[in-house]
C-alpha cells in the first residue's frame, strides 16, 4: 500500500541515501536560492552568474541580486558565482551547500564594502581631511586592465598637475586600484595611463567620504587622445540620496586641443527632451529626474549640421550631483587623423550603434551610390562605434543620393544622405533596430 510519507535524504558517517521520486512517481528537485549583495552600492548585485560546480545549469541574478534554481541534485555541492566586483581582494567566490531533494537551500554572497576596500588598498595613508578613491579599470572590450597605472591630478590653468602626497596606483590582477590621501571636498581628474598616453580621464567630485569609481576605456588610444569618442564611466557615492530630488549633472565642454570652453553646445540626457546650452566658458548644469544608467549627450551645431557628438554613460542617483566634463574635437580634425591626405575630399564620420542603442565595434557599414553603375565603399566600426568614409563623390547628378547601411547580428538599417559638397565632412549617426 502506498503511504503518505517519504524519505527525502539523509547524511550519515556511514554513507548517503537519496530518493529520486515520491510515492506516486513525481520527481523532486532541490531548490537553490539566495542573493548576491553589493556592499559598495548598498543593494543587490544584478547580472552575477551563479552555477553549481560540475553542472552546466547557470543563471544570472535579477535586478535585486536574487536567484533561484531548481536542480536535480542532492548532497554536498559547491556553488560558484562570477562578476567583476566579486573576488576583488582574493576572497572566495564559492560556497558549500547541502542540497536535499524537495527542500530549499539558501546561499549568500557579498561584494566587500567600500570601507574594506579602502583599508586594503590605502591602509593608514589617508590623513585627516583626506580620503581615498578605489575602483576597477577595464579595457574597451570589457577585459580587466591589469597592472596599469592610475593617477590623480588637479586641473589648473597650466594643465593637469600632480596632487601633493598622492602617489599613483597600479591595478591588480582583478583590475582593482586605490588612490589614497586625496583632498576632501575637491574635484580631481582620475586617469588610466598606458605608458605616457592617457586612455581615460574622468573628473570626480569628492565629498567627505571615500568613493568608488569604475573606469572603462571607450575608444582607441588615438580617439581617446583627441577626445572625440570619450569613455564609459560609472561613479557611485556611498552617501544616501534624498528621494524625490532631481539629479544634477554639471561640468564643462571644452576644445580638447586648446582647452578653451565652447559656448552654445547642447547638453541633454538622452531619455529626456529638456536640454541646456553651455555658457561663454563652456560650463553647464543640467537637472534631470532620470536615475540609474543614463546616456548624457553633448552636440555642437555648426552650419546647419552636427559637427560633433560625444556620449557618456553615467550612473545617476536622485539628489546626487555628478561631475562630467566633455572634451570635443571638430570633425575635420578627426577626419585628418583617420583619412590622412584624403581628408581634403568629402567624407563622412560617425558612430554606429548596436541593437542596444549603444555604440558598438565591428559592425559592417556600406556606403553606395550610382555613378556609371553602382559604386560602393565598405568599412567596419572601430572601438566606440567610430567609423569613417573618405574620398566620397561630390559630383552626383540627377538628384542621386548616397545610401549608408549598417549591419550586424541585430539586423540591418539604412539611411539616405544628400549630396556632399567638395571638402565637406559630415557627421552621421546610424544604428541597428532596437530590440
Beta strands, then each sheet from edge to edge (+ up, - down):
strand 1: 9-12
strand 2: 15-18
strand 3: 30-38
strand 4: 43-44
strand 5: 49-52
strand 6: 58-60
strand 7: 66-71
strand 8: 75-82
strand 9: 94-99
strand 10: 104-111
strand 11: 130-138
strand 12: 149-156
strand 13: 159-162
strand 14: 169-170
strand 15: 176-183
strand 16: 187-194
strand 17: 197-205
strand 18: 211-217
strand 19: 231-236
strand 20: 247-255
strand 21: 266-269
strand 22: 275-277
strand 23: 283-288
strand 24: 292-302
strand 25: 305-316
strand 26: 321-323
strand 27: 326-328
strand 28: 346-353
strand 29: 364-370
strand 30: 374-380
strand 31: 386-392
strand 32: 402-408
strand 33: 411-417
strand 34: 425-431
sheet 1: 1+ 2-
sheet 2: 4+ 3- 7+
sheet 3: 4+ 3- 10-
sheet 4: 6+ 5- 8+ 9-
sheet 5: 15+ 11- 18- 19+
sheet 6: 13+ 12- 14+
sheet 7: 13+ 12- 16+ 17-
sheet 8: 23+ 20- 26-
sheet 9: 23+ 20- 27-
sheet 10: 22+ 21- 24+ 25-
sheet 11: 31+ 28- 34-
sheet 12: 30+ 29- 32+ 33-
end
